[in-house]
Amino acid sequence: MSKKDPTRTPRSRVKNALRMLWLRSRERQSAVRMAGNTCAVCGRKGSVAKGREVKICVHHTDGIDWDGIVDLIVDRVLQRPENYTVLCEECHKKEHKGA
């Protein structure tokens, strides 16, 4: 069993954050609204009424490569601490402007 690295964000946390972003996204909500909160296969309407709960899910027809997305974020955004330079806001802006 590998030891946890206290300087690295766990992949499971990244995946969970992305999943929560998806669940709360405008795109997902628009899809549910366009479908009338109704299952495209059986026609059941989503409901939160006690005893008659029907959970509506949104399925990606092209699928989601969660591992590939997490890999990209870890490689490009959550790099190793030694790959960062700590700057004040003003110097950071200059760095991006190339000045």
N, C-alpha and C positions, 0 to 999 in steps of 0.2 A: 504494500500500500504506500502510495507516494505522500510525502509530507506537504501540507498546504503552504504555499508561498504567500506570506503576509503582504508582499508588495504587488500582488496580482489580483485583479478582480476575477472571481470564479466564472467560468463559461456559463454555468447554470444561471447566474445572476444576469448576465448579458442577455441570454435567451429569454428569460422571464420578463425583463424590461422591454424587449422587442415585442413579445407576445402581448403585454399590457398595452403598448403603443397601438398595436393592431386592433385589439379589442375595443379601444376607445377612439379609433380613427374615424374621421368624417367619411372616408371611403366605405368602410364597413357599415356605418350607420346609413349611408345613402343606399347601399345595396339592400339592406333590410327594409328601408322605406319604399324603395322601388318595387319590392316583392310584396308589399302590403303586410309585412311581418308574418308571412305565410310560407309554409314549406312548399317548395317547387315540385316535390314528388307526391306527397299524400294530401296536400292542401290544408293541413292543420294550421291553425293560427297560434302564434306565440301567446302565452298567457302566464301571468304571475299570480292568478287567483288561487288562494289556498285550496289544496286538494285537487286542483285542475291545472297544475303547472305544466306548461309545454315550453321547453327551452328551444329557441331558434338559434341555429349555428349558421355561419357563413363559410362555405367551402371554396377553397382556391382551386379552380378547374385546372390550372397549370401546376398546382402543387407549390410547396415552399421548401427551399433548400436551407433549413434552419442552420445546419452545421456550416454551410458555405457562407451564410450571412454572418454568423458569429465569427468564423475565421477571418473574414474581411475586417470586421470591427476590431478584433483583437490585433490583427496585423497593422492596420492603418490608424486606428484611433487610440486603442489602449496598449500602446507600445511599452517596452521595458522602461523603467524609470531613468536609466542612464541615457536614453534617447531624447530626453526632454531638456530644455533650457528654461529656467525660471526667470521671467522678465516682468518689469512693471508694465502697466497698461500702455503707457506712452511708447516705451521701447518695443512692445509687442506690435503696436500699430505700425511703427516705422519698419519693423522687420517684414511685415506683410506688404508694405508699400515699396519695399526694396530700397529705401532711403538710407 
